[in-house]
Each structure stands twice: as C-alpha cells, then as structure tokens.
C-alpha cells in the first residue's frame, strides 16, 4: 500500500517552548526517519523568528536546510509586557520576543493542500483549531504532533490523529 502524501509544518516557537518544558530536545533527523516510516513526506517547513545578534539560529537553520527542511523566517518583534503577562516568556528587561507564524502556516497549508492525503502540524497552539476544523470538513486528514503537557484541548479534539512526543521519545530524542 502507498504511504499517504503529506507536507509537514513546524511551528518552531511552539516546539522550542515544548522542548524546554519537556527537558529534552528533538533530533530532527530521527524525527524525519520516524515520519517517513508512515508518510511520503513531500516537504518539511520550519517556521521561526530571527533575533538580531543571535548567532545560534543561523547555524540551526543551516543544519535544517542540510537535512532537507525549508526554513521560513522573519524578524522577532520586541514587545514590552508586564511581568504578570506571559510570565514564563518575559526577560528580566520586561520584554518578550515574538514572531507569530499562525497566518503564514495557515496560508501555506491552504495553498499547498491540493494533492496531499494529509497535513502534519507540529504545534499545540489552539489558534490552529479553526483551520483544522475547516480542513476536516472538506475531507482533509490532519495529524498533530505535540506534547501532552503543551497541546491545547481544542487541537486534541479537532485533529484526525494525535502523536504525543512523550510516547515516541525513545525514537526521536537528541542524544548529546
């Protein structure tokens, strides 16, 4: 039987904070191997913000490109917030850095969905619930890959299939 044709969309910020919360990192080569056992992956897109002066991110993006991922980037915005708001994100200076890619991911999914059997989305963000519901209403299958501890209940209910990172940890963990 043929494997379902998919494109993989990765909400980089969501995955970054998920890894921090989990206390371990994904090995993207192992993740590709894991996905390609089940799917015929036509493309991997990794959406992330770029912070001015950050020297690690360009190296990471070069690595992603080398292993077959297409990075999609834009500059991070510096936003002042009170310490009560988003307390886990706020730096000592009272700012957070943010690059929200919900619109870009949604637009790309909608523009790319023709010819795909399924969409794979790495995110636990409830903002994607509406997109997922609309796609499912039109017969599209959506697999969400996220952590049990960070995925929204809305996505759990909306997804065609959920893959919890904790459940596949031994197959995808980065060994330092």
PyMOL commands that set and color helices and strands:
alter all, ss='L'
color gray80, all
select helices_A, chain A and resi 12-22+28-38+55-66+102-112+126-137+153-158+165-172
alter helices_A, ss='H'
color red, helices_A
select strands_A, chain A and resi 4-11+39-50+69-75+77-80+95-98+118-122+141-146+161-164
alter strands_A, ss='S'
color yellow, strands_A
deselect
rebuild
show_as cartoon
